[in-house]
Amino acid sequence: MLAKRTSKNQITLPKEIVKAFSDTEYFDVSIEGNRILLMPVKITPVGSTLEGVRDKIRKLGITEKDVGEAIQWARSKKK
């Protein structure tokens, strides 16, 4: 499939590609060698991500003491 760059540096994606990502509005764009990579990205509100992490920590039963011990362990490995 071909996609043409316009004079305004825009690229229209082929219909078949867009259909495969119909629920995606944003893409992370990067270069790998001589390729342009588009990775689907889900945008979430700032607060919801942190709350999601906190919920997961609670569900796993991780305590503040566990976190402190993990930090201490990680810092001791760098010596």
C-alpha positions, -999 to +999 in steps of 0.1 A: +000+000+000+011+035-008+006+067+011+015+101-003+028+130+016+011+163+008+026+197+004+015+204+041+035+173+052+003+152+059-001+116+051-035+099+045-035+063+057-051+037+035-086+026+044-075-009+053-050+004+078-075+028+094-101+000+097-076-021+117-073+007+143-108+021+142-109+029+179-075+047+179-073+084+177-036+090+186-004+074+174+032+077+187+054+083+157+091+072+157+118+063+133+135+029+132+162+027+106+146+039+074+110+031+086+084+054+101+066+035+129+031+044+141+022+029+175-014+032+188-016+053+220-044+055+245-046+089+262-058+088+298-064+117+323-034+124+345-051+114+378-066+081+365-032+065+358-019+071+394-052+058+409-050+027+387-015+020+400-026+025+436-056+001+431-033-025+417-009-022+446-038-025+471-051-056+453-016-072+454-014-065+491+018-045+488+024-022+519+045+009+524+070-013+543+073-035+512+080-005+490+106+009+514+123-025+516+123-028+478+138+007+474+165-001+500+173-034+482+175-017+448+198+010+461+221-015+478+227-033+445+243-002+428+272-003+452 
